Amino acid sequence: MCSLLLLLVVAPAAALRGTPLRATTRLDYDHLYHIGSPVDVFKHCVLTALLRRCTEKASPLTYVETHAGRGLYPFDSEEAATLAEFEDGHHKLRARAAGREKLHADIAAYLAAQRPEEYVGSAALAALALREGDRGVFFERDETCADALTDALSRLGAESTVEVGDGYAGTKKLRVSTRGLVFVDPPYQSGSDTDLIAALCGHLKQYWRAARIAVWYPRGDGADARTERLRHEVLAATGAFDVLDAHLTVPGDASARLRSSGMLLVQPPYGFDDDLESLLPELAELLAPGGSWGVEWLRRG
Ligand SMILES: C[S@@+](CC[C@H](N)C(=O)[O-])C[C@H]1O[C@@H](n2cnc3c(N)ncnc32)[C@H](O)[C@@H]1O
């Protein structure tokens, strides 16, 4: 009774990813509570577009995810059902997209990758997109999530490496000679993520120059100063590299749910700003009438 009460009290507030609140009594942060929310859909549609562009070239790609999560997330789990954020995001998008004659290719690809019983998260989307000869390396600090991810990737038939441990430090230890895409998706609960992200970007700029970097971040709800700092630090750490910023906001009560998030893209593929400018308006409109979006070069060489 006591733990049930605790869960009921903290869970809605914990929907504001980026606050120091705990989403569960067991883990610091469990993405199961937030699967398929509007901000998750934005993140995973942009990632789908990035993966499409990064797998167009024949040369091998190394994909690294610093905060991989579970890969596949059952919709009917107690955690996912607590907030049911997917009803406002993934489910709404799917229902509205079904009534359309023409759908943006990246939204269609995101929806096609999804499964009826399980939400397909970033690691699973990436594992499905990688080709023979590509490599996937997934870091996850929580052992339970890492075990779930290993199981998910094996069920998908993916040959990827799951490393249990800190994704910032682990990524720095990799020695890679191929093109790369590094996806950084932290829970923003430690207070030090901005510094850690900037340090990782600086490291990659020096030691893995062929890596593109994508950093998801929460927006609004008092996060503006932190967003500004993140943008500033990433720009400072990446020298002359191009940096693109994309974001999407859906209307609604921001005190109850995270409604807005962004993605910083270091060395995005050529013309990716145009890709996003065709993807995001359709995504915003499908998710919620009155949704807004933006694409902005923070630096362009
Ligand atoms: C936002 S969730 C990841 C969601 C996942 N990328 C997706 O979109 O499906 C963040 C994950 O990072 C894990 N985590 C937290 N700190 C970490 C760290 N320093 N290194 C690796 N994983 C970490 C958490 O256990 C959690 O599973």
The ligand as an SDF file (V2000), in Angstrom:
LIG
                    3D

 27 29  0  0  0  0  0  0  0  0999 V2000
   15.8090    8.1730  -21.7420 C   0  0  0  0  0  0  0  0  0  0  0  0
   16.2370    6.5550  -21.3510 S   0  0  0  0  0  0  0  0  0  0  0  0
   16.7330    5.8960  -22.9000 C   0  0  0  0  0  0  0  0  0  0  0  0
   15.6350    5.7250  -23.8590 C   0  0  0  0  0  0  0  0  0  0  0  0
   16.0680    5.1350  -25.1500 C   0  0  0  0  0  0  0  0  0  0  0  0
   17.1850    5.8690  -25.7280 N   0  0  0  0  0  0  0  0  0  0  0  0
   14.9160    5.1240  -26.1320 C   0  0  0  0  0  0  0  0  0  0  0  0
   14.6460    6.1740  -26.7340 O   0  0  0  0  0  0  0  0  0  0  0  0
   14.2900    4.0650  -26.3080 O   0  0  0  0  0  0  0  0  0  0  0  0
   17.7640    6.7630  -20.5490 C   0  0  0  0  0  0  0  0  0  0  0  0
   18.4290    5.4690  -20.1670 C   0  0  0  0  0  0  0  0  0  0  0  0
   19.7610    5.7680  -19.7900 O   0  0  0  0  0  0  0  0  0  0  0  0
   20.1340    4.9240  -18.7220 C   0  0  0  0  0  0  0  0  0  0  0  0
   21.2740    5.6130  -18.1020 N   0  0  0  0  0  0  0  0  0  0  0  0
   21.2670    6.6130  -17.1780 C   0  0  0  0  0  0  0  0  0  0  0  0
   22.5130    7.0770  -16.9890 N   0  0  0  0  0  0  0  0  0  0  0  0
   23.3270    6.3710  -17.8160 C   0  0  0  0  0  0  0  0  0  0  0  0
   24.7230    6.4160  -18.1010 C   0  0  0  0  0  0  0  0  0  0  0  0
   25.5350    7.2890  -17.4930 N   0  0  0  0  0  0  0  0  0  0  0  0
   25.2140    5.5540  -19.0230 N   0  0  0  0  0  0  0  0  0  0  0  0
   24.4040    4.6620  -19.6510 C   0  0  0  0  0  0  0  0  0  0  0  0
   23.0740    4.5780  -19.4250 N   0  0  0  0  0  0  0  0  0  0  0  0
   22.5420    5.4350  -18.5270 C   0  0  0  0  0  0  0  0  0  0  0  0
   18.8900    4.7750  -17.9070 C   0  0  0  0  0  0  0  0  0  0  0  0
   18.9310    3.5690  -17.1660 O   0  0  0  0  0  0  0  0  0  0  0  0
   17.8060    4.7550  -18.9980 C   0  0  0  0  0  0  0  0  0  0  0  0
   17.5090    3.4310  -19.3770 O   0  0  0  0  0  0  0  0  0  0  0  0
  1  2  1  0
  2  3  1  0
  2 10  1  0
  3  4  1  0
  4  5  1  0
  5  6  1  0
  5  7  1  0
  7  8  2  0
  7  9  1  0
 10 11  1  0
 11 12  1  0
 11 26  1  0
 12 13  1  0
 13 14  1  0
 13 24  1  0
 14 15  1  0
 14 23  1  0
 15 16  2  0
 16 17  1  0
 17 18  1  0
 17 23  2  0
 18 19  1  0
 18 20  2  0
 20 21  1  0
 21 22  2  0
 22 23  1  0
 24 25  1  0
 24 26  1  0
 26 27  1  0
M  CHG  2   2   1   9  -1
M  END
$$$$
